[in-house]
């Protein structure tokens, strides 16, 4: 059950990103020069969600794998947009997506010691109480 709740936020956010990509190009109206910031912000949330899943489940997935998952999803998202009327593939958008994922992972790791790969041993408080520390 913890696995579902841990990775569920990343899966849900990936679905939101997919649905946003389904919007026709004529239906999306952003102020000039904000497109890359929006892409970065949306994928920052994906990076945070992936990091949350790792921390919440105690997964041993290396951070680089999470990064590749987020960057890969951004690439697939851009390719997917090539099939949506009024949308096109943009390498610049993919770069913004990738930077967003990296920033999300970095932001989470700067505030959470559980996220670090070298912090695999359970803390003393979780072993002494028998709880999962959540």
Residue frames as qw, qx, qy, qz and C-alpha x, y, z in Angstrom:
[[0.000, 0.885, 0.466, 0.000, 0.00, 0.00, 0.00],
 [0.314, -0.765, 0.112, 0.551, 2.89, 2.38, 0.79],
 [0.420, -0.050, 0.597, 0.682, 4.25, 1.75, -2.71],
 [0.175, 0.676, 0.630, 0.340, 0.98, 2.90, -4.28],
 [0.167, -0.949, -0.227, 0.139, 0.86, 6.07, -2.22],
 [0.489, -0.567, 0.285, 0.599, 4.57, 6.73, -2.66],
 [0.293, -0.054, 0.623, 0.724, 4.73, 6.48, -6.45],
 [0.213, 0.681, 0.701, 0.014, 1.10, 7.45, -7.00],
 [0.010, 0.863, 0.089, -0.496, 1.83, 11.17, -7.01],
 [0.160, -0.445, 0.606, 0.639, 4.40, 10.77, -9.80],
 [0.218, 0.273, 0.878, 0.328, 2.01, 8.61, -11.84],
 [0.120, 0.801, 0.545, -0.217, -0.83, 11.06, -11.30],
 [0.040, -0.788, 0.148, 0.597, 1.33, 14.03, -12.30],
 [0.218, -0.173, 0.765, 0.580, 2.52, 12.18, -15.42],
 [0.201, 0.551, 0.798, 0.138, -1.15, 11.70, -16.34],
 [0.039, 0.872, 0.242, -0.424, -1.81, 15.43, -15.81],
 [0.145, -0.570, 0.474, 0.655, 1.13, 16.26, -18.09],
 [0.247, 0.154, 0.861, 0.418, -0.22, 13.87, -20.72],
 [0.152, 0.746, 0.644, -0.071, -3.65, 15.49, -20.58],
 [0.040, -0.829, 0.035, 0.556, -2.13, 18.97, -20.86],
 [0.212, -0.328, 0.684, 0.616, -0.23, 17.77, -23.93],
 [0.270, 0.425, 0.841, 0.196, -3.51, 16.69, -25.48],
 [0.155, 0.802, 0.291, -0.499, -4.77, 20.29, -25.59],
 [0.625, 0.606, 0.297, 0.394, -4.73, 21.58, -29.16],
 [0.492, -0.007, -0.022, 0.870, -2.18, 24.31, -29.85],
 [0.078, -0.507, -0.270, -0.814, -4.90, 26.85, -30.49],
 [0.595, -0.665, -0.401, -0.209, -6.42, 26.18, -27.06],
 [0.691, -0.430, -0.203, 0.544, -3.26, 27.02, -25.10],
 [0.213, 0.859, 0.052, 0.462, -2.59, 30.72, -24.66],
 [0.684, -0.475, -0.179, 0.524, 0.52, 31.76, -22.72],
 [0.015, 0.970, -0.090, -0.226, 2.07, 35.21, -22.44],
 [0.659, 0.667, -0.305, 0.166, 5.11, 35.67, -24.65],
 [0.332, 0.566, -0.641, 0.398, 8.40, 34.17, -23.41],
 [0.555, -0.413, 0.514, -0.508, 6.78, 32.20, -20.58],
 [0.901, 0.159, -0.302, -0.267, 6.56, 28.88, -22.40],
 [0.604, 0.313, -0.657, 0.324, 9.90, 27.55, -21.15],
 [0.163, -0.319, 0.591, -0.723, 9.18, 28.66, -17.57],
 [0.801, -0.075, 0.104, -0.585, 5.87, 26.81, -17.65],
 [0.862, 0.220, -0.456, -0.026, 7.54, 23.68, -19.01],
 [0.345, 0.365, -0.679, 0.536, 10.25, 23.88, -16.36],
 [0.399, -0.272, 0.450, -0.751, 7.73, 24.42, -13.57],
 [0.887, -0.003, -0.080, -0.455, 5.51, 21.54, -14.63],
 [0.841, 0.223, -0.472, 0.143, 8.46, 19.17, -14.84],
 [0.030, 0.450, -0.619, 0.643, 9.91, 20.46, -11.56],
 [0.713, -0.213, 0.290, -0.602, 6.74, 19.05, -10.00],
 [0.940, 0.167, -0.276, -0.115, 7.41, 15.74, -11.76],
 [0.483, 0.432, -0.614, 0.451, 10.94, 15.72, -10.33],
 [0.313, -0.369, 0.527, -0.699, 9.59, 16.41, -6.85],
 [0.873, -0.058, 0.061, -0.480, 7.01, 13.64, -7.26],
 [0.837, 0.278, -0.461, 0.099, 9.63, 11.12, -8.36],
 [0.222, 0.417, -0.640, 0.605, 11.84, 12.06, -5.42],
 [0.577, -0.281, 0.342, -0.686, 8.86, 11.80, -3.07],
 [0.940, 0.059, -0.202, -0.269, 8.15, 8.29, -4.37],
 [0.645, 0.339, -0.588, 0.351, 11.72, 7.21, -3.71],
 [0.034, -0.361, 0.580, -0.729, 11.71, 8.68, -0.20],
 [0.688, -0.193, 0.172, -0.678, 8.22, 7.50, 0.72],
 [0.960, 0.058, -0.184, -0.201, 8.76, 3.90, -0.37],
 [0.582, -0.619, 0.512, 0.125, 12.37, 3.57, 0.76],
 [0.878, 0.471, 0.077, 0.034, 13.20, 2.48, -2.77],
 [0.633, -0.446, 0.369, 0.515, 16.76, 1.76, -3.71],
 [0.597, 0.689, 0.300, 0.281, 16.26, 3.29, -7.17],
 [0.511, -0.192, 0.040, 0.837, 19.34, 5.45, -7.91],
 [0.117, 0.737, 0.183, -0.641, 18.68, 9.15, -8.41],
 [0.007, 0.374, -0.599, -0.708, 20.16, 8.96, -11.91],
 [0.067, 0.293, 0.921, 0.249, 17.40, 6.50, -12.86],
 [0.077, 0.740, 0.548, -0.383, 14.77, 8.94, -11.61],
 [0.010, 0.641, -0.227, -0.733, 16.44, 11.67, -13.66],
 [0.025, -0.115, 0.815, 0.567, 16.41, 9.47, -16.77],
 [0.099, 0.515, 0.850, -0.042, 12.76, 8.62, -16.16],
 [0.078, 0.786, 0.306, -0.532, 11.79, 12.30, -15.96],
 [0.013, 0.553, -0.459, -0.696, 13.93, 13.37, -18.92],
 [0.092, 0.064, 0.919, 0.377, 12.67, 10.40, -20.93],
 [0.147, 0.644, 0.722, -0.206, 9.07, 11.24, -20.10],
 [0.082, 0.745, -0.006, -0.663, 9.70, 14.80, -21.28],
 [0.012, -0.315, 0.719, 0.619, 11.04, 13.49, -24.60],
 [0.088, 0.330, 0.927, 0.157, 8.04, 11.18, -25.02],
 [0.112, 0.728, 0.480, -0.477, 5.74, 14.07, -24.17],
 [0.089, 0.611, -0.308, -0.724, 7.30, 16.22, -26.89],
 [0.009, -0.059, 0.884, 0.463, 6.98, 13.37, -29.40],
 [0.116, 0.516, 0.830, -0.175, 3.36, 12.87, -28.34],
 [0.141, 0.702, 0.188, -0.672, 2.65, 16.52, -29.12],
 [0.002, -0.286, 0.642, 0.711, 3.61, 15.92, -32.75],
 [0.037, -0.317, -0.909, -0.267, 0.31, 14.06, -33.09],
 [0.011, -0.679, -0.572, 0.461, -1.80, 16.83, -31.52],
 [0.336, 0.729, 0.380, 0.459, -3.30, 19.41, -33.90],
 [0.042, -0.946, 0.006, -0.322, -1.62, 22.80, -33.55],
 [0.618, -0.706, 0.333, 0.093, 1.25, 21.41, -31.44],
 [0.713, 0.588, -0.366, 0.112, 4.78, 20.55, -32.48],
 [0.873, -0.244, -0.165, 0.390, 7.97, 18.99, -31.18],
 [0.079, 0.929, -0.205, 0.297, 10.37, 21.44, -29.56],
 [0.736, 0.099, -0.459, 0.487, 13.87, 20.58, -28.39],
 [0.030, 0.435, -0.305, 0.847, 13.81, 23.80, -26.36],
 [0.707, -0.418, -0.013, -0.570, 10.72, 22.62, -24.50],
 [0.932, -0.094, -0.336, 0.096, 12.39, 19.27, -23.82],
 [0.472, 0.293, -0.431, 0.711, 15.47, 21.04, -22.44],
 [0.315, -0.448, 0.211, -0.809, 13.20, 23.11, -20.17],
 [0.886, -0.281, -0.196, -0.314, 11.43, 19.89, -19.09],
 [0.826, 0.085, -0.420, 0.366, 14.78, 18.27, -18.32],
 [0.182, 0.383, -0.388, 0.818, 16.00, 21.25, -16.31],
 [0.586, -0.434, 0.034, -0.684, 12.73, 21.22, -14.38],
 [0.934, -0.184, -0.302, -0.044, 13.12, 17.53, -13.47],
 [0.632, 0.205, -0.431, 0.611, 16.72, 18.12, -12.35],
 [0.090, -0.436, 0.275, -0.852, 15.70, 21.10, -10.23],
 [0.769, -0.383, -0.114, -0.499, 12.86, 19.11, -8.65],
 [0.902, -0.081, -0.366, 0.212, 15.21, 16.28, -7.70],
 [0.434, 0.288, -0.371, 0.769, 17.80, 18.73, -6.36],
 [0.340, -0.493, 0.104, -0.794, 15.23, 20.73, -4.42],
 [0.872, -0.357, -0.194, -0.272, 13.83, 17.61, -2.77],
 [0.838, 0.018, -0.371, 0.400, 17.26, 16.25, -1.95],
 [0.215, 0.436, -0.320, 0.813, 18.32, 19.52, -0.35],
 [0.484, -0.418, 0.204, -0.741, 15.43, 19.25, 2.11],
 [0.931, -0.187, 0.041, -0.310, 15.33, 15.51, 2.69],
 [0.173, -0.588, 0.790, -0.002, 18.06, 13.28, 4.08],
 [0.752, 0.087, 0.626, -0.188, 15.95, 10.19, 3.24],
 [0.696, 0.683, -0.002, -0.219, 16.37, 10.85, -0.46],
 [0.095, 0.758, -0.635, -0.116, 20.14, 10.42, -0.59],
 [0.859, 0.205, -0.455, -0.116, 21.37, 7.09, -1.94],
 [0.424, 0.314, -0.708, 0.471, 23.99, 6.81, 0.82],
 [0.364, -0.250, 0.480, -0.758, 21.31, 7.06, 3.54],
 [0.618, -0.045, -0.694, -0.367, 20.10, 3.48, 3.16],
 [0.329, -0.122, -0.833, 0.428, 20.31, 2.50, 6.84],
 [0.340, -0.746, -0.488, -0.299, 17.13, 3.18, 8.84],
 [0.032, -0.633, 0.334, -0.697, 17.38, 5.90, 11.42],
 [0.158, 0.057, -0.848, 0.503, 17.57, 5.01, 15.10],
 [0.421, 0.078, 0.360, -0.829, 14.11, 6.41, 15.77],
 [0.743, 0.154, -0.325, -0.565, 12.44, 4.14, 13.21],
 [0.590, 0.125, -0.795, 0.066, 14.12, 1.00, 14.52],
 [0.053, 0.059, -0.738, 0.670, 13.49, 1.73, 18.17],
 [0.492, 0.135, 0.324, -0.796, 9.76, 2.42, 17.78],
 [0.412, 0.186, 0.886, 0.105, 9.08, -0.13, 15.10],
 [0.442, 0.762, 0.302, -0.365, 7.25, 2.48, 13.02],
 [0.694, 0.431, 0.327, 0.474, 8.11, 3.37, 9.47],
 [0.350, -0.334, -0.016, 0.875, 8.89, 6.95, 10.41],
 [0.004, 0.360, 0.501, 0.787, 6.06, 8.34, 8.32]]
